[in-house]
Structure formats: structure tokens, C-alpha cells
Amino acid sequence: MSAFDLSEVDRQRRQANKPYLELLRAPGLSLGLYVLPPGGTDTQGPHGEDEVYHVIRGRGRFRLGAA
């Protein structure tokens, strides 16, 4: 089992200057921290695997299908 310190993960993500930092990869699963600015839009395309989004701070909206 793995545990992650969110503040340290976010520091590493900011240092890499990327919105997403992968933390864990296993067959059929990856886990990472993805940070969007307030009002930001997730520009990723569909993935072949299931996805889980967890909003840590603020609010999020999920739209499935065409805009």
C-alpha cells in the first residue's frame, strides 16, 4: 500500500511545471494529481480506462458527451 503527502506531491508537480503528476501506475490503473486553476477546463481527451475525479478544494462540474 502506498501513501502520499499531498503538499509534497503538489510541490513536485509545480516544480515540474505541469498540471498533472502521475503517482502510481499498475495494470489498468494510474493515479495522479491534476490541478486546474479556478474556472479552468480539463482539455484531456477520453481515456481507455475508467476515471475517478475527486475535488479537494473548490467545486467541480463533470459533463459527459458533446459540449
DRENPA-3360 file (N, C-alpha, C; in nm, 2 decimals, always signed):
BEGIN
1 = MSAFDLSE = +0.08/-0.12/+0.00/+0.00/+0.00/+0.00/+0.09/+0.12/+0.00 ~ +0.05/+0.23/-0.07/+0.12/+0.35/-0.08/+0.05/+0.46/-0.02 ~ +0.12/+0.56/+0.04/+0.06/+0.68/+0.09/+0.14/+0.79/+0.04 ~ +0.07/+0.90/+0.02/+0.13/+1.02/-0.04/+0.09/+1.14/+0.04 ~ +0.19/+1.23/+0.06/+0.17/+1.36/+0.12/+0.13/+1.46/+0.01 ~ +0.00/+1.50/+0.02/-0.05/+1.59/-0.09/+0.03/+1.71/-0.11 ~ +0.08/+1.78/-0.01/+0.15/+1.90/-0.02/+0.29/+1.87/-0.09 ~ +0.35/+1.76/-0.06/+0.47/+1.72/-0.13/+0.45/+1.69/-0.27;
9 = VDRQRRQA = +0.34/+1.62/-0.30/+0.31/+1.58/-0.44/+0.28/+1.71/-0.52 ~ +0.21/+1.80/-0.46/+0.18/+1.93/-0.53/+0.31/+2.01/-0.55 ~ +0.40/+2.01/-0.46/+0.53/+2.08/-0.48/+0.60/+2.02/-0.60 ~ +0.61/+1.88/-0.60/+0.68/+1.82/-0.71/+0.61/+1.85/-0.85 ~ +0.48/+1.85/-0.85/+0.40/+1.89/-0.97/+0.43/+2.03/-1.02 ~ +0.43/+2.12/-0.92/+0.46/+2.26/-0.96/+0.61/+2.28/-1.00 ~ +0.70/+2.20/-0.94/+0.84/+2.21/-0.98/+0.86/+2.16/-1.12 ~ +0.78/+2.06/-1.16/+0.78/+2.01/-1.30/+0.71/+2.10/-1.40;
17 = NKPYLELL = +0.64/+2.20/-1.34/+0.56/+2.29/-1.42/+0.46/+2.22/-1.51 ~ +0.38/+2.13/-1.45/+0.28/+2.05/-1.52/+0.15/+2.05/-1.44 ~ +0.04/+2.04/-1.51/-0.09/+2.04/-1.44/-0.11/+1.90/-1.38 ~ -0.04/+1.79/-1.43/-0.07/+1.66/-1.39/+0.07/+1.59/-1.35 ~ +0.06/+1.52/-1.24/+0.18/+1.44/-1.19/+0.13/+1.30/-1.16 ~ +0.18/+1.20/-1.23/+0.14/+1.06/-1.20/+0.21/+1.01/-1.08 ~ +0.14/+0.95/-0.99/+0.20/+0.89/-0.87/+0.21/+0.74/-0.87 ~ +0.12/+0.68/-0.94/+0.11/+0.53/-0.93/+0.06/+0.48/-1.06;
25 = RAPGLSLG = +0.13/+0.37/-1.11/+0.08/+0.30/-1.23/+0.08/+0.16/-1.21 ~ -0.03/+0.09/-1.24/-0.05/-0.05/-1.23/-0.13/-0.10/-1.35 ~ -0.13/-0.22/-1.38/-0.21/-0.27/-1.49/-0.36/-0.22/-1.48 ~ -0.40/-0.14/-1.58/-0.54/-0.09/-1.58/-0.57/+0.02/-1.49 ~ -0.47/+0.08/-1.43/-0.49/+0.19/-1.33/-0.37/+0.28/-1.33 ~ -0.40/+0.41/-1.32/-0.30/+0.51/-1.29/-0.36/+0.61/-1.20 ~ -0.28/+0.67/-1.11/-0.33/+0.76/-1.01/-0.23/+0.88/-1.02 ~ -0.29/+1.00/-1.01/-0.21/+1.12/-1.02/-0.29/+1.24/-0.96;
33 = LYVLPPGG = -0.21/+1.35/-0.95/-0.27/+1.48/-0.91/-0.28/+1.57/-1.03 ~ -0.40/+1.62/-1.06/-0.43/+1.70/-1.17/-0.49/+1.83/-1.11 ~ -0.42/+1.94/-1.14/-0.47/+2.07/-1.08/-0.51/+2.17/-1.19 ~ -0.63/+2.22/-1.18/-0.68/+2.32/-1.27/-0.70/+2.45/-1.20 ~ -0.67/+2.56/-1.26/-0.70/+2.69/-1.20/-0.85/+2.72/-1.19 ~ -0.89/+2.81/-1.10/-1.03/+2.84/-1.09/-1.09/+2.88/-1.23 ~ -1.20/+2.82/-1.27/-1.26/+2.84/-1.40/-1.19/+2.77/-1.51 ~ -1.09/+2.69/-1.48/-1.01/+2.61/-1.58/-1.10/+2.50/-1.64;
41 = TDTQGPHG = -1.05/+2.46/-1.76/-1.12/+2.35/-1.83/-1.02/+2.23/-1.85 ~ -1.07/+2.11/-1.82/-0.99/+1.99/-1.85/-0.99/+1.97/-2.00 ~ -0.87/+1.98/-2.06/-0.86/+1.96/-2.20/-0.82/+1.82/-2.24 ~ -0.82/+1.73/-2.15/-0.78/+1.59/-2.18/-0.89/+1.53/-2.27 ~ -0.85/+1.43/-2.35/-0.95/+1.35/-2.43/-0.99/+1.23/-2.35 ~ -1.08/+1.15/-2.40/-1.12/+1.03/-2.34/-1.01/+0.93/-2.32 ~ -1.01/+0.85/-2.21/-0.91/+0.75/-2.18/-0.97/+0.62/-2.20 ~ -0.89/+0.52/-2.22/-0.93/+0.38/-2.24/-0.97/+0.32/-2.10;
49 = EDEVYHVI = -0.93/+0.38/-1.99/-0.96/+0.32/-1.86/-1.07/+0.41/-1.79 ~ -1.13/+0.35/-1.69/-1.23/+0.43/-1.61/-1.15/+0.55/-1.54 ~ -1.22/+0.65/-1.51/-1.16/+0.77/-1.44/-1.24/+0.80/-1.32 ~ -1.17/+0.85/-1.22/-1.22/+0.90/-1.09/-1.17/+1.04/-1.07 ~ -1.26/+1.13/-1.04/-1.22/+1.27/-1.01/-1.26/+1.30/-0.87 ~ -1.17/+1.36/-0.79/-1.20/+1.39/-0.65/-1.16/+1.54/-0.64 ~ -1.26/+1.62/-0.61/-1.23/+1.77/-0.60/-1.19/+1.79/-0.45 ~ -1.07/+1.84/-0.43/-1.01/+1.86/-0.30/-1.05/+1.99/-0.24;
57 = RGRGRFRL = -1.06/+2.09/-0.33/-1.09/+2.23/-0.29/-1.17/+2.30/-0.40 ~ -1.27/+2.37/-0.36/-1.35/+2.44/-0.46/-1.46/+2.35/-0.51 ~ -1.51/+2.37/-0.63/-1.62/+2.30/-0.69/-1.58/+2.25/-0.83 ~ -1.64/+2.14/-0.87/-1.61/+2.09/-1.00/-1.74/+2.05/-1.07 ~ -1.74/+2.04/-1.20/-1.86/+2.00/-1.28/-1.81/+1.90/-1.38 ~ -1.88/+1.80/-1.40/-1.85/+1.69/-1.49/-1.95/+1.69/-1.60 ~ -1.91/+1.70/-1.72/-2.01/+1.69/-1.84/-1.96/+1.57/-1.92 ~ -2.06/+1.48/-1.95/-2.03/+1.36/-2.03/-2.09/+1.39/-2.17;
65 = GAA = -2.01/+1.36/-2.27/-2.07/+1.38/-2.41/-2.03/+1.51/-2.47 ~ -2.10/+1.55/-2.58/-2.07/+1.67/-2.65/-2.10/+1.79/-2.57 ~ -2.03/+1.90/-2.59/-2.05/+2.02/-2.52/-2.17/+2.09/-2.57;
% end
